[in-house]
Amino acid sequence: MSNAAKVSAFLDQAKTFYFLTTDGDQPKGRPFGFHMLVDDRLYFGCGTFKNVFKQLTANPRVEVLAVNGGDFLRYDGAAKIVKDDALIAKVREIMPQIMALYDKNGWEMGLFYLENGHAEIRGMMDLKEEFDV
């Protein structure tokens, strides 16, 4: 299993994960659920109209935090925005209701992945695994 697939599998098991950005000098976190693994690259997405998208554009250094049972994942890197119609088509397959809402309202889905990603899987008292993604 590739490192990107390990992160994706952990996020699948956790179901909800937290996406952390900054707004100026103020940390901001919010729950996310959407991610997709395509060609061994892990993509995330959110509306380009949302504050989170503006924040990661202003400061691309972000972190993902997920908890599964007694283990947690920290995955950080620099958000790299991607414009790719084929990827948007895959999002439409995965989340047709959400994309229908976006289409109805004229909203755009912004996709991104983390460059120079680094992940840690930890228990409360120990490092279980650490790797670059």
Buried (B, 14 or more C-beta within 10 A) or exposed (E): EEBBEBBBEBBEEBEEBBBBBBEEEEEEEEEBEBBBBBEEBBBBBBBBEEEBBEBBBEEBBBBBBBBBEEBBBBBBBBBBEBEEEEBBEBBBEEBEEBBEEBEEEEBEBBBBBBEEBBBBBBEEEEEEEEBEB
